[in-house]
Amino acid sequence: MSMRYNSGLDGIKQYVGGKQKKDAQTFFDGEPVKMSSNENPLGVSPTALRFAAESLPESNIYPDGANLELRKGIAALFGIGPQNVIVGNGADEVIYYAAMAVTNDGDEVVIPRITFPIYEIAFRIMRAKIVYSEMKDCYIDLQDVLDKITRRTRVVCICNPNNPTGHALLHDDIYRFIEAVGPDVLILMDEAYSEFADGETFPDTVSRLKEGRENLFITRTFSKIYGLAGFRVGYGIGGRELIERLHRIKLPFNISLAAQHAALGALQDDDFISETLSTTRDGRKLIYAALDKLGLRYIESSTNFIFIDTGKDGDLVADELMKRGVIVRSAKNYGTPTHIRVTVGTKEQNLRFTDALASVLK
């Protein structure tokens, strides 16, 4: 008997993460530097580590399946109630839950052409039709997103700041966009890198949710600014009805005890956040200066990574950098064949990258 599979699998390309240090060690005799997955170069929030360690003796007991204390902690950041928050095993999980909750066979989902690939995977598996919005150069075109909306559109996905480009859409543009989208279309606003953006120009989307825009679903993560990528904690903020429905399908113990406590600790570690932001700002300036000297085009970033047009095959450049012990991400799979994406690291890591890139391009 032939196995029958979900037809939504057709056309899905498996998500492939950034290369690991062990991949570079095949070519490089030394300690490579990993700048491919936008991880925090300062490590883990010390307060998060302490909270996680203190919870370990209780690891024989199931964690709180409702994640209530963590939801309360997140809610307090935004002046909302815990009933407006869902916690996931990374933001990816809550994106999957949103796809499961709001899409039916044949519904349309509008996604920018160059953006985070998890949206397409999550909605395709629900047998939705993906409608691509075209970019302006490498920038999200909100008007084109609006133009792609039809009576069959169920969701629009906006990553702000966008991954892999690092560009942030400004508050006035986002606010106009939110008002222009009909109330029957869910706006999935992925703000995984929002903490790195300019607070004066970045939109306060939660304020729009408070004002009654219940078709907003905002996702964020502890992976980047807090350095908890290995703990896997993300969350979504939305209207009470949406969050209640997402909780109906949420896995009962999706966040480990240690991860929940790590996230609670991270929320209290303002010093670590400040140091991360300072390191990122200084690192971006250093890398920009080197790219300017090399005459390379790049997008000014509102994140902890930079999207660079090398003018050469992105896969080849990434491979040559790895041979020099520097791991970056080729952006060829995004339809940008000459681009790479590099995580902003410590000063030493950034200098290793810029020196290696200059060597490769010679």
Beta strands, then each sheet from edge to edge (+ up, - down):
strand 1: 33-34
strand 2: 85-88
strand 3: 108-112
strand 4: 129-133
strand 5: 135-136
strand 6: 139-140
strand 7: 153-159
strand 8: 186-190
strand 9: 216-221
strand 10: 234-238
strand 11: 297-299
strand 12: 305-309
strand 13: 326-327
strand 14: 329-330
strand 15: 339-343
sheet 1: 1+ 13+
sheet 2: 2+ 10- 9+ 8+ 7+ 3+ 4+
sheet 3: 5+ 6-
sheet 4: 11+ 12- 15+ 14-
end
